[in-house]
Amino acid sequence: MSLRAGQVAGAAGVNVETLRYYERRGLLPRPERSPGGHRLYDDGAVATLRVVKAAQRLGFTLAEVAELIETGRRRGRTVNLQDRAREKLVEVEARIADLETIRSTLVAAIAAGCEDLHKCAGSDCCPIPFQEIALPAG
């Protein structure tokens, strides 16, 4: 069954521009064209778009998603989803640790009554980690 771009986009929950962008990025194979020049996608395009969106929600970049999809299309798989998921988990855990640090600093700044960043920067009791930024010589 052939679907037009709007039908595929609607079924996958993306807009048509996103569909075309993913096509340009190689996430979707180039579709056939109707005699009138309309893009015609097979049912697999909707599933692929859903896979892309799910992978993005898990933190994978489009480049990583493209690599995973391409690997899945080839028989000689060199990239394993399990390996990529483990690598992504390490990245996510590092981001969570960073966010926890940010959260605790914000909670401390609220508790310390910080009202003005400039005044706070000169105060010894402010928990915000102000550091002098060295400007490049030039």
Phi and psi in radians as a Rosetta constraint file:
Dihedral C 1 N 2 CA 2 C 2 CIRCULARHARMONIC -1.772 0.35
Dihedral N 2 CA 2 C 2 N 3 CIRCULARHARMONIC 2.351 0.35
Dihedral C 2 N 3 CA 3 C 3 CIRCULARHARMONIC -2.067 0.35
Dihedral N 3 CA 3 C 3 N 4 CIRCULARHARMONIC 2.506 0.35
Dihedral C 3 N 4 CA 4 C 4 CIRCULARHARMONIC -1.435 0.35
Dihedral N 4 CA 4 C 4 N 5 CIRCULARHARMONIC 2.882 0.35
Dihedral C 4 N 5 CA 5 C 5 CIRCULARHARMONIC -0.953 0.35
Dihedral N 5 CA 5 C 5 N 6 CIRCULARHARMONIC -0.793 0.35
Dihedral C 5 N 6 CA 6 C 6 CIRCULARHARMONIC -1.089 0.35
Dihedral N 6 CA 6 C 6 N 7 CIRCULARHARMONIC -0.646 0.35
Dihedral C 6 N 7 CA 7 C 7 CIRCULARHARMONIC -1.187 0.35
Dihedral N 7 CA 7 C 7 N 8 CIRCULARHARMONIC -0.752 0.35
Dihedral C 7 N 8 CA 8 C 8 CIRCULARHARMONIC -1.134 0.35
Dihedral N 8 CA 8 C 8 N 9 CIRCULARHARMONIC -0.828 0.35
Dihedral C 8 N 9 CA 9 C 9 CIRCULARHARMONIC -1.038 0.35
Dihedral N 9 CA 9 C 9 N 10 CIRCULARHARMONIC -0.810 0.35
Dihedral C 9 N 10 CA 10 C 10 CIRCULARHARMONIC -1.083 0.35
Dihedral N 10 CA 10 C 10 N 11 CIRCULARHARMONIC -0.758 0.35
Dihedral C 10 N 11 CA 11 C 11 CIRCULARHARMONIC -1.164 0.35
Dihedral N 11 CA 11 C 11 N 12 CIRCULARHARMONIC -0.519 0.35
Dihedral C 11 N 12 CA 12 C 12 CIRCULARHARMONIC -1.646 0.35
Dihedral N 12 CA 12 C 12 N 13 CIRCULARHARMONIC -0.135 0.35
Dihedral C 12 N 13 CA 13 C 13 CIRCULARHARMONIC 1.340 0.35
Dihedral N 13 CA 13 C 13 N 14 CIRCULARHARMONIC 0.538 0.35
Dihedral C 13 N 14 CA 14 C 14 CIRCULARHARMONIC -2.194 0.35
Dihedral N 14 CA 14 C 14 N 15 CIRCULARHARMONIC 2.964 0.35
Dihedral C 14 N 15 CA 15 C 15 CIRCULARHARMONIC -1.644 0.35
Dihedral N 15 CA 15 C 15 N 16 CIRCULARHARMONIC 2.936 0.35
Dihedral C 15 N 16 CA 16 C 16 CIRCULARHARMONIC -1.111 0.35
Dihedral N 16 CA 16 C 16 N 17 CIRCULARHARMONIC -0.620 0.35
Dihedral C 16 N 17 CA 17 C 17 CIRCULARHARMONIC -1.119 0.35
Dihedral N 17 CA 17 C 17 N 18 CIRCULARHARMONIC -0.663 0.35
Dihedral C 17 N 18 CA 18 C 18 CIRCULARHARMONIC -1.112 0.35
Dihedral N 18 CA 18 C 18 N 19 CIRCULARHARMONIC -0.746 0.35
Dihedral C 18 N 19 CA 19 C 19 CIRCULARHARMONIC -0.997 0.35
Dihedral N 19 CA 19 C 19 N 20 CIRCULARHARMONIC -0.834 0.35
Dihedral C 19 N 20 CA 20 C 20 CIRCULARHARMONIC -1.158 0.35
Dihedral N 20 CA 20 C 20 N 21 CIRCULARHARMONIC -0.672 0.35
Dihedral C 20 N 21 CA 21 C 21 CIRCULARHARMONIC -1.090 0.35
Dihedral N 21 CA 21 C 21 N 22 CIRCULARHARMONIC -0.798 0.35
Dihedral C 21 N 22 CA 22 C 22 CIRCULARHARMONIC -1.098 0.35
Dihedral N 22 CA 22 C 22 N 23 CIRCULARHARMONIC -0.610 0.35
Dihedral C 22 N 23 CA 23 C 23 CIRCULARHARMONIC -1.117 0.35
Dihedral N 23 CA 23 C 23 N 24 CIRCULARHARMONIC -0.805 0.35
Dihedral C 23 N 24 CA 24 C 24 CIRCULARHARMONIC -1.090 0.35
Dihedral N 24 CA 24 C 24 N 25 CIRCULARHARMONIC -0.604 0.35
Dihedral C 24 N 25 CA 25 C 25 CIRCULARHARMONIC -1.360 0.35
Dihedral N 25 CA 25 C 25 N 26 CIRCULARHARMONIC -0.105 0.35
Dihedral C 25 N 26 CA 26 C 26 CIRCULARHARMONIC 1.503 0.35
Dihedral N 26 CA 26 C 26 N 27 CIRCULARHARMONIC 0.162 0.35
Dihedral C 26 N 27 CA 27 C 27 CIRCULARHARMONIC -1.297 0.35
Dihedral N 27 CA 27 C 27 N 28 CIRCULARHARMONIC -0.500 0.35
Dihedral C 27 N 28 CA 28 C 28 CIRCULARHARMONIC -2.091 0.35
Dihedral N 28 CA 28 C 28 N 29 CIRCULARHARMONIC 2.437 0.35
Dihedral C 28 N 29 CA 29 C 29 CIRCULARHARMONIC -1.174 0.35
Dihedral N 29 CA 29 C 29 N 30 CIRCULARHARMONIC 2.664 0.35
Dihedral C 29 N 30 CA 30 C 30 CIRCULARHARMONIC -1.041 0.35
Dihedral N 30 CA 30 C 30 N 31 CIRCULARHARMONIC 2.241 0.35
Dihedral C 30 N 31 CA 31 C 31 CIRCULARHARMONIC -1.387 0.35
Dihedral N 31 CA 31 C 31 N 32 CIRCULARHARMONIC 2.826 0.35
Dihedral C 31 N 32 CA 32 C 32 CIRCULARHARMONIC -1.239 0.35
Dihedral N 32 CA 32 C 32 N 33 CIRCULARHARMONIC 2.935 0.35
Dihedral C 32 N 33 CA 33 C 33 CIRCULARHARMONIC -2.070 0.35
Dihedral N 33 CA 33 C 33 N 34 CIRCULARHARMONIC 2.527 0.35
Dihedral C 33 N 34 CA 34 C 34 CIRCULARHARMONIC -1.335 0.35
Dihedral N 34 CA 34 C 34 N 35 CIRCULARHARMONIC 2.913 0.35
Dihedral C 34 N 35 CA 35 C 35 CIRCULARHARMONIC -0.986 0.35
Dihedral N 35 CA 35 C 35 N 36 CIRCULARHARMONIC -0.462 0.35
Dihedral C 35 N 36 CA 36 C 36 CIRCULARHARMONIC -1.528 0.35
Dihedral N 36 CA 36 C 36 N 37 CIRCULARHARMONIC 0.030 0.35
Dihedral C 36 N 37 CA 37 C 37 CIRCULARHARMONIC 1.596 0.35
Dihedral N 37 CA 37 C 37 N 38 CIRCULARHARMONIC 0.048 0.35
Dihedral C 37 N 38 CA 38 C 38 CIRCULARHARMONIC -1.327 0.35
Dihedral N 38 CA 38 C 38 N 39 CIRCULARHARMONIC 2.492 0.35
Dihedral C 38 N 39 CA 39 C 39 CIRCULARHARMONIC -1.209 0.35
Dihedral N 39 CA 39 C 39 N 40 CIRCULARHARMONIC 2.366 0.35
Dihedral C 39 N 40 CA 40 C 40 CIRCULARHARMONIC -2.150 0.35
Dihedral N 40 CA 40 C 40 N 41 CIRCULARHARMONIC 2.036 0.35
Dihedral C 40 N 41 CA 41 C 41 CIRCULARHARMONIC -1.823 0.35
Dihedral N 41 CA 41 C 41 N 42 CIRCULARHARMONIC 2.672 0.35
Dihedral C 41 N 42 CA 42 C 42 CIRCULARHARMONIC -1.555 0.35
Dihedral N 42 CA 42 C 42 N 43 CIRCULARHARMONIC 3.038 0.35
Dihedral C 42 N 43 CA 43 C 43 CIRCULARHARMONIC -1.054 0.35
Dihedral N 43 CA 43 C 43 N 44 CIRCULARHARMONIC -0.475 0.35
Dihedral C 43 N 44 CA 44 C 44 CIRCULARHARMONIC -1.114 0.35
Dihedral N 44 CA 44 C 44 N 45 CIRCULARHARMONIC -0.411 0.35
Dihedral C 44 N 45 CA 45 C 45 CIRCULARHARMONIC -1.113 0.35
Dihedral N 45 CA 45 C 45 N 46 CIRCULARHARMONIC -0.679 0.35
Dihedral C 45 N 46 CA 46 C 46 CIRCULARHARMONIC -1.126 0.35
Dihedral N 46 CA 46 C 46 N 47 CIRCULARHARMONIC -0.787 0.35
Dihedral C 46 N 47 CA 47 C 47 CIRCULARHARMONIC -1.084 0.35
Dihedral N 47 CA 47 C 47 N 48 CIRCULARHARMONIC -0.734 0.35
Dihedral C 47 N 48 CA 48 C 48 CIRCULARHARMONIC -1.090 0.35
Dihedral N 48 CA 48 C 48 N 49 CIRCULARHARMONIC -0.768 0.35
Dihedral C 48 N 49 CA 49 C 49 CIRCULARHARMONIC -1.079 0.35
Dihedral N 49 CA 49 C 49 N 50 CIRCULARHARMONIC -0.680 0.35
Dihedral C 49 N 50 CA 50 C 50 CIRCULARHARMONIC -1.155 0.35
Dihedral N 50 CA 50 C 50 N 51 CIRCULARHARMONIC -0.651 0.35
Dihedral C 50 N 51 CA 51 C 51 CIRCULARHARMONIC -1.112 0.35
Dihedral N 51 CA 51 C 51 N 52 CIRCULARHARMONIC -0.781 0.35
Dihedral C 51 N 52 CA 52 C 52 CIRCULARHARMONIC -1.045 0.35
Dihedral N 52 CA 52 C 52 N 53 CIRCULARHARMONIC -0.847 0.35
Dihedral C 52 N 53 CA 53 C 53 CIRCULARHARMONIC -1.121 0.35
Dihedral N 53 CA 53 C 53 N 54 CIRCULARHARMONIC -0.709 0.35
Dihedral C 53 N 54 CA 54 C 54 CIRCULARHARMONIC -1.121 0.35
Dihedral N 54 CA 54 C 54 N 55 CIRCULARHARMONIC -0.753 0.35
Dihedral C 54 N 55 CA 55 C 55 CIRCULARHARMONIC -1.118 0.35
Dihedral N 55 CA 55 C 55 N 56 CIRCULARHARMONIC -0.667 0.35
Dihedral C 55 N 56 CA 56 C 56 CIRCULARHARMONIC -1.116 0.35
Dihedral N 56 CA 56 C 56 N 57 CIRCULARHARMONIC -0.706 0.35
Dihedral C 56 N 57 CA 57 C 57 CIRCULARHARMONIC -1.118 0.35
Dihedral N 57 CA 57 C 57 N 58 CIRCULARHARMONIC -0.446 0.35
Dihedral C 57 N 58 CA 58 C 58 CIRCULARHARMONIC -1.478 0.35
Dihedral N 58 CA 58 C 58 N 59 CIRCULARHARMONIC 0.006 0.35
Dihedral C 58 N 59 CA 59 C 59 CIRCULARHARMONIC 1.736 0.35
Dihedral N 59 CA 59 C 59 N 60 CIRCULARHARMONIC 0.035 0.35
Dihedral C 59 N 60 CA 60 C 60 CIRCULARHARMONIC -1.326 0.35
Dihedral N 60 CA 60 C 60 N 61 CIRCULARHARMONIC 2.434 0.35
Dihedral C 60 N 61 CA 61 C 61 CIRCULARHARMONIC -1.326 0.35
Dihedral N 61 CA 61 C 61 N 62 CIRCULARHARMONIC 2.884 0.35
Dihedral C 61 N 62 CA 62 C 62 CIRCULARHARMONIC -1.086 0.35
Dihedral N 62 CA 62 C 62 N 63 CIRCULARHARMONIC -0.627 0.35
Dihedral C 62 N 63 CA 63 C 63 CIRCULARHARMONIC -1.112 0.35
Dihedral N 63 CA 63 C 63 N 64 CIRCULARHARMONIC -0.724 0.35
Dihedral C 63 N 64 CA 64 C 64 CIRCULARHARMONIC -1.164 0.35
Dihedral N 64 CA 64 C 64 N 65 CIRCULARHARMONIC -0.712 0.35
Dihedral C 64 N 65 CA 65 C 65 CIRCULARHARMONIC -1.092 0.35
Dihedral N 65 CA 65 C 65 N 66 CIRCULARHARMONIC -0.766 0.35
Dihedral C 65 N 66 CA 66 C 66 CIRCULARHARMONIC -1.042 0.35
Dihedral N 66 CA 66 C 66 N 67 CIRCULARHARMONIC -0.731 0.35
Dihedral C 66 N 67 CA 67 C 67 CIRCULARHARMONIC -1.118 0.35
Dihedral N 67 CA 67 C 67 N 68 CIRCULARHARMONIC -0.752 0.35
Dihedral C 67 N 68 CA 68 C 68 CIRCULARHARMONIC -1.130 0.35
Dihedral N 68 CA 68 C 68 N 69 CIRCULARHARMONIC -0.723 0.35
Dihedral C 68 N 69 CA 69 C 69 CIRCULARHARMONIC -1.157 0.35
Dihedral N 69 CA 69 C 69 N 70 CIRCULARHARMONIC -0.784 0.35
Dihedral C 69 N 70 CA 70 C 70 CIRCULARHARMONIC -1.097 0.35
Dihedral N 70 CA 70 C 70 N 71 CIRCULARHARMONIC -0.706 0.35
Dihedral C 70 N 71 CA 71 C 71 CIRCULARHARMONIC -1.090 0.35
Dihedral N 71 CA 71 C 71 N 72 CIRCULARHARMONIC -0.705 0.35
Dihedral C 71 N 72 CA 72 C 72 CIRCULARHARMONIC -1.134 0.35
Dihedral N 72 CA 72 C 72 N 73 CIRCULARHARMONIC -0.471 0.35
Dihedral C 72 N 73 CA 73 C 73 CIRCULARHARMONIC -1.366 0.35
Dihedral N 73 CA 73 C 73 N 74 CIRCULARHARMONIC -0.439 0.35
Dihedral C 73 N 74 CA 74 C 74 CIRCULARHARMONIC -1.612 0.35
Dihedral N 74 CA 74 C 74 N 75 CIRCULARHARMONIC 2.709 0.35
Dihedral C 74 N 75 CA 75 C 75 CIRCULARHARMONIC -1.424 0.35
Dihedral N 75 CA 75 C 75 N 76 CIRCULARHARMONIC -0.652 0.35
Dihedral C 75 N 76 CA 76 C 76 CIRCULARHARMONIC -1.466 0.35
Dihedral N 76 CA 76 C 76 N 77 CIRCULARHARMONIC 1.318 0.35
Dihedral C 76 N 77 CA 77 C 77 CIRCULARHARMONIC -1.166 0.35
Dihedral N 77 CA 77 C 77 N 78 CIRCULARHARMONIC 2.178 0.35
Dihedral C 77 N 78 CA 78 C 78 CIRCULARHARMONIC -1.884 0.35
Dihedral N 78 CA 78 C 78 N 79 CIRCULARHARMONIC -0.351 0.35
Dihedral C 78 N 79 CA 79 C 79 CIRCULARHARMONIC -1.972 0.35
Dihedral N 79 CA 79 C 79 N 80 CIRCULARHARMONIC 2.160 0.35
Dihedral C 79 N 80 CA 80 C 80 CIRCULARHARMONIC -1.735 0.35
Dihedral N 80 CA 80 C 80 N 81 CIRCULARHARMONIC 2.309 0.35
Dihedral C 80 N 81 CA 81 C 81 CIRCULARHARMONIC -1.030 0.35
Dihedral N 81 CA 81 C 81 N 82 CIRCULARHARMONIC -0.680 0.35
Dihedral C 81 N 82 CA 82 C 82 CIRCULARHARMONIC -1.063 0.35
Dihedral N 82 CA 82 C 82 N 83 CIRCULARHARMONIC -0.764 0.35
Dihedral C 82 N 83 CA 83 C 83 CIRCULARHARMONIC -1.103 0.35
Dihedral N 83 CA 83 C 83 N 84 CIRCULARHARMONIC -0.794 0.35
Dihedral C 83 N 84 CA 84 C 84 CIRCULARHARMONIC -1.103 0.35
Dihedral N 84 CA 84 C 84 N 85 CIRCULARHARMONIC -0.695 0.35
Dihedral C 84 N 85 CA 85 C 85 CIRCULARHARMONIC -1.132 0.35
Dihedral N 85 CA 85 C 85 N 86 CIRCULARHARMONIC -0.704 0.35
Dihedral C 85 N 86 CA 86 C 86 CIRCULARHARMONIC -1.110 0.35
Dihedral N 86 CA 86 C 86 N 87 CIRCULARHARMONIC -0.759 0.35
Dihedral C 86 N 87 CA 87 C 87 CIRCULARHARMONIC -1.077 0.35
Dihedral N 87 CA 87 C 87 N 88 CIRCULARHARMONIC -0.753 0.35
Dihedral C 87 N 88 CA 88 C 88 CIRCULARHARMONIC -1.146 0.35
Dihedral N 88 CA 88 C 88 N 89 CIRCULARHARMONIC -0.652 0.35
Dihedral C 88 N 89 CA 89 C 89 CIRCULARHARMONIC -1.070 0.35
Dihedral N 89 CA 89 C 89 N 90 CIRCULARHARMONIC -0.700 0.35
Dihedral C 89 N 90 CA 90 C 90 CIRCULARHARMONIC -1.080 0.35
Dihedral N 90 CA 90 C 90 N 91 CIRCULARHARMONIC -0.770 0.35
Dihedral C 90 N 91 CA 91 C 91 CIRCULARHARMONIC -1.078 0.35
Dihedral N 91 CA 91 C 91 N 92 CIRCULARHARMONIC -0.774 0.35
Dihedral C 91 N 92 CA 92 C 92 CIRCULARHARMONIC -1.132 0.35
Dihedral N 92 CA 92 C 92 N 93 CIRCULARHARMONIC -0.738 0.35
Dihedral C 92 N 93 CA 93 C 93 CIRCULARHARMONIC -1.107 0.35
Dihedral N 93 CA 93 C 93 N 94 CIRCULARHARMONIC -0.633 0.35
Dihedral C 93 N 94 CA 94 C 94 CIRCULARHARMONIC -1.154 0.35
Dihedral N 94 CA 94 C 94 N 95 CIRCULARHARMONIC -0.715 0.35
Dihedral C 94 N 95 CA 95 C 95 CIRCULARHARMONIC -1.136 0.35
Dihedral N 95 CA 95 C 95 N 96 CIRCULARHARMONIC -0.687 0.35
Dihedral C 95 N 96 CA 96 C 96 CIRCULARHARMONIC -1.083 0.35
Dihedral N 96 CA 96 C 96 N 97 CIRCULARHARMONIC -0.749 0.35
Dihedral C 96 N 97 CA 97 C 97 CIRCULARHARMONIC -1.066 0.35
Dihedral N 97 CA 97 C 97 N 98 CIRCULARHARMONIC -0.749 0.35
Dihedral C 97 N 98 CA 98 C 98 CIRCULARHARMONIC -1.082 0.35
Dihedral N 98 CA 98 C 98 N 99 CIRCULARHARMONIC -0.766 0.35
Dihedral C 98 N 99 CA 99 C 99 CIRCULARHARMONIC -1.148 0.35
Dihedral N 99 CA 99 C 99 N 100 CIRCULARHARMONIC -0.628 0.35
Dihedral C 99 N 100 CA 100 C 100 CIRCULARHARMONIC -1.128 0.35
Dihedral N 100 CA 100 C 100 N 101 CIRCULARHARMONIC -0.667 0.35
Dihedral C 100 N 101 CA 101 C 101 CIRCULARHARMONIC -1.125 0.35
Dihedral N 101 CA 101 C 101 N 102 CIRCULARHARMONIC -0.781 0.35
Dihedral C 101 N 102 CA 102 C 102 CIRCULARHARMONIC -1.064 0.35
Dihedral N 102 CA 102 C 102 N 103 CIRCULARHARMONIC -0.794 0.35
Dihedral C 102 N 103 CA 103 C 103 CIRCULARHARMONIC -1.036 0.35
Dihedral N 103 CA 103 C 103 N 104 CIRCULARHARMONIC -0.858 0.35
Dihedral C 103 N 104 CA 104 C 104 CIRCULARHARMONIC -1.130 0.35
Dihedral N 104 CA 104 C 104 N 105 CIRCULARHARMONIC -0.606 0.35
Dihedral C 104 N 105 CA 105 C 105 CIRCULARHARMONIC -1.171 0.35
Dihedral N 105 CA 105 C 105 N 106 CIRCULARHARMONIC -0.725 0.35
Dihedral C 105 N 106 CA 106 C 106 CIRCULARHARMONIC -1.128 0.35
Dihedral N 106 CA 106 C 106 N 107 CIRCULARHARMONIC -0.733 0.35
Dihedral C 106 N 107 CA 107 C 107 CIRCULARHARMONIC -1.065 0.35
Dihedral N 107 CA 107 C 107 N 108 CIRCULARHARMONIC -0.751 0.35
Dihedral C 107 N 108 CA 108 C 108 CIRCULARHARMONIC -1.149 0.35
Dihedral N 108 CA 108 C 108 N 109 CIRCULARHARMONIC -0.667 0.35
Dihedral C 108 N 109 CA 109 C 109 CIRCULARHARMONIC -1.144 0.35
Dihedral N 109 CA 109 C 109 N 110 CIRCULARHARMONIC -0.672 0.35
Dihedral C 109 N 110 CA 110 C 110 CIRCULARHARMONIC -1.151 0.35
Dihedral N 110 CA 110 C 110 N 111 CIRCULARHARMONIC -0.793 0.35
Dihedral C 110 N 111 CA 111 C 111 CIRCULARHARMONIC -1.112 0.35
Dihedral N 111 CA 111 C 111 N 112 CIRCULARHARMONIC -0.583 0.35
Dihedral C 111 N 112 CA 112 C 112 CIRCULARHARMONIC -1.365 0.35
Dihedral N 112 CA 112 C 112 N 113 CIRCULARHARMONIC -0.163 0.35
Dihedral C 112 N 113 CA 113 C 113 CIRCULARHARMONIC 1.363 0.35
Dihedral N 113 CA 113 C 113 N 114 CIRCULARHARMONIC 0.438 0.35
Dihedral C 113 N 114 CA 114 C 114 CIRCULARHARMONIC -1.023 0.35
Dihedral N 114 CA 114 C 114 N 115 CIRCULARHARMONIC 2.154 0.35
Dihedral C 114 N 115 CA 115 C 115 CIRCULARHARMONIC -1.995 0.35
Dihedral N 115 CA 115 C 115 N 116 CIRCULARHARMONIC -0.499 0.35
Dihedral C 115 N 116 CA 116 C 116 CIRCULARHARMONIC -2.422 0.35
Dihedral N 116 CA 116 C 116 N 117 CIRCULARHARMONIC 2.176 0.35
Dihedral C 116 N 117 CA 117 C 117 CIRCULARHARMONIC -1.068 0.35
Dihedral N 117 CA 117 C 117 N 118 CIRCULARHARMONIC -0.667 0.35
Dihedral C 117 N 118 CA 118 C 118 CIRCULARHARMONIC -1.159 0.35
Dihedral N 118 CA 118 C 118 N 119 CIRCULARHARMONIC -0.763 0.35
Dihedral C 118 N 119 CA 119 C 119 CIRCULARHARMONIC -1.164 0.35
Dihedral N 119 CA 119 C 119 N 120 CIRCULARHARMONIC -0.699 0.35
Dihedral C 119 N 120 CA 120 C 120 CIRCULARHARMONIC -1.110 0.35
Dihedral N 120 CA 120 C 120 N 121 CIRCULARHARMONIC -0.642 0.35
Dihedral C 120 N 121 CA 121 C 121 CIRCULARHARMONIC -1.062 0.35
Dihedral N 121 CA 121 C 121 N 122 CIRCULARHARMONIC -0.508 0.35
Dihedral C 121 N 122 CA 122 C 122 CIRCULARHARMONIC -1.646 0.35
Dihedral N 122 CA 122 C 122 N 123 CIRCULARHARMONIC 0.019 0.35
Dihedral C 122 N 123 CA 123 C 123 CIRCULARHARMONIC -1.705 0.35
Dihedral N 123 CA 123 C 123 N 124 CIRCULARHARMONIC 2.413 0.35
Dihedral C 123 N 124 CA 124 C 124 CIRCULARHARMONIC -1.282 0.35
Dihedral N 124 CA 124 C 124 N 125 CIRCULARHARMONIC -0.389 0.35
Dihedral C 124 N 125 CA 125 C 125 CIRCULARHARMONIC -1.571 0.35
Dihedral N 125 CA 125 C 125 N 126 CIRCULARHARMONIC -0.084 0.35
Dihedral C 125 N 126 CA 126 C 126 CIRCULARHARMONIC -1.356 0.35
Dihedral N 126 CA 126 C 126 N 127 CIRCULARHARMONIC 2.246 0.35
Dihedral C 126 N 127 CA 127 C 127 CIRCULARHARMONIC -1.433 0.35
Dihedral N 127 CA 127 C 127 N 128 CIRCULARHARMONIC -0.119 0.35
Dihedral C 127 N 128 CA 128 C 128 CIRCULARHARMONIC -1.217 0.35
Dihedral N 128 CA 128 C 128 N 129 CIRCULARHARMONIC 2.247 0.35
Dihedral C 128 N 129 CA 129 C 129 CIRCULARHARMONIC -1.376 0.35
Dihedral N 129 CA 129 C 129 N 130 CIRCULARHARMONIC 1.338 0.35
Dihedral C 129 N 130 CA 130 C 130 CIRCULARHARMONIC -1.286 0.35
Dihedral N 130 CA 130 C 130 N 131 CIRCULARHARMONIC 2.297 0.35
Dihedral C 130 N 131 CA 131 C 131 CIRCULARHARMONIC -2.301 0.35
Dihedral N 131 CA 131 C 131 N 132 CIRCULARHARMONIC 2.498 0.35
Dihedral C 131 N 132 CA 132 C 132 CIRCULARHARMONIC -1.226 0.35
Dihedral N 132 CA 132 C 132 N 133 CIRCULARHARMONIC 2.348 0.35
Dihedral C 132 N 133 CA 133 C 133 CIRCULARHARMONIC -1.730 0.35
Dihedral N 133 CA 133 C 133 N 134 CIRCULARHARMONIC 2.096 0.35
Dihedral C 133 N 134 CA 134 C 134 CIRCULARHARMONIC -1.344 0.35
Dihedral N 134 CA 134 C 134 N 135 CIRCULARHARMONIC 2.156 0.35
Dihedral C 134 N 135 CA 135 C 135 CIRCULARHARMONIC -1.446 0.35
Dihedral N 135 CA 135 C 135 N 136 CIRCULARHARMONIC 2.483 0.35
Dihedral C 135 N 136 CA 136 C 136 CIRCULARHARMONIC -1.113 0.35
Dihedral N 136 CA 136 C 136 N 137 CIRCULARHARMONIC 2.479 0.35
Dihedral C 136 N 137 CA 137 C 137 CIRCULARHARMONIC -1.155 0.35
Dihedral N 137 CA 137 C 137 N 138 CIRCULARHARMONIC 2.464 0.35
